[in-house]
Amino acid sequence: MRPQAIRNFDYLYLGSLVLGVISFVLNYDAIIAEVQRETAANGMEMGGGLAIGSLIFGLIVSLALWFLVSRLRIEIVKWVLVLFFVFGLIGMPAVFAQLPSLHAVISLIVTVMQAIAIYFLFTPEAKAFFADKGGNHID
């Protein structure tokens, strides 16, 4: 049986991914315009495929990390999540510059959800979950 801390991690982390996809859909036109503006400034013409491809790639990586932490109990991966979270924080000032846009508000909520989710990976309950080497199975 998985402890409550790990279930809380699951709900918050997966919820943050869903909220991120919702934000992408709601802000699709603005995101595509920004991608086109940035790629045109660099002498390339990229359309929505780049943004959609980036979203899909990010979701695949995020879901793989979640699976490795939550289901396979690979403790080192929680540090990879922490590293990705810190890198994401570095980009937050640019998001705050967009306030009060809907995208910025949702990004802030996603960041808070991820921070709380990661916190749950460091609780005593979660540490015991990772230490249970005999429990390296999907449950």
N, C-alpha and C positions, 0 to 999 in steps of 0.2 A: 504494500500500500504506500502510495506516495504521500509525503507529509504535506500539510496545509501550505507551508512556505513555498513549496515547489508548485503546487496548484495555483497559488497566488501569482507566482512568476509566470506561469502559463497564461493565465487570464490577462494579466497586464501586458505582457510582451506580445502575445498574439493580438490582443485588442489594439495595441499601438500600431501594429502592422495594418490591421483593417482600417483604422482611422487614417493612416498615411495614404492608403489607396483611395479612400473617400476624398481626402484632400486633393489628391492628384486629379481625380475625376472632376471635382468641383472647380478646380483651377486650371483645367487642361488648356484652355485657350491662352491664358497668361503664361503658362509654362512653355508652351510651344513657341509663343512670340519671343520669349526670352532666349530659348535655345536657338531660334533662327537668328536673332540679333547677335548673340555671342559667336555663333559659328560663322556668320557672314563677316563679322569683324576680323576673324582669323582667316578669311579667304576661302571658306568652305560653305557649301550650301547643304545644310542638314535640316530635315523636317521633323515631323513628330515621331518618326521611327527611332531616333536617338533617345528621345525622352521615354518612350514606351519601353524600348529595349533596356534602358537604365533601370526603370522601375521593375521590370521582370527580373533582371539580373539581381538587383538588390533584394527582392523578395525571396528568390531562390537561396541566396546566401544567408539571409536572415532566418528562413525556415530550417535550413541545414544546421545552423548554429543552435537554434532552439531545440531541434531534435537531438543533437549531440549532448546538450546539457540536460534537458528534461527527461529524455527517454533512455539514452545510453549512459548517463551519469559520468560523462567525461569532464572532470573538474577543470582541467586546463582551459577548456573552451569558455568557461565563465570569464576568464581573464581576457580572452579575445573579445568577448562582448563588452567588457569594461573598456578595452582599448578603442573599439569602434565607437562606443558612447562618448568617450573623451574627444575623439576626433570630430564627432558630430557637434560637440559643444563649441569647438573652435569656430565653426561656421554660424553659430547662433547670433553673433552681432549683426551679420548681414540680414538675418531673418527679422531681428528687432527693428532694423531700418525700414522694413516694410509695414510695420504696424500702422494702423489697425487692420490690415488686410486679413481676410478670412484664412488665407494660407498661413500667415504668420501665427495667428491665434491657434490654429490646429497644430502647427509645428511645435508650439510651446507645450500644448497639452500632450502631444506624443512624447516629447522629451521628458516631461514629468512622469508619465506612465512608465517609460523605459527606466528612469532613475529608480523608481520604486520597485519595479520588477527586478532590477539588478540587486537592489538592497536585499530582497528576499533570498537571493542566492548565497548571502553571507550570514544568514541567521544560524544559530546552533542547530536547529532542526535540519536545515539544508546541509550543513557540514556533516552531520551524521548520515544523511542520505548519500552524499558523495563518498563517504568513508566506507560504506557498506559494499565492499568489493564483491561479495557474493551476490549482490543485487544487480549485477550488470546485465539486466534483461529489460525488455520493454514491458512496462506494466501500466 
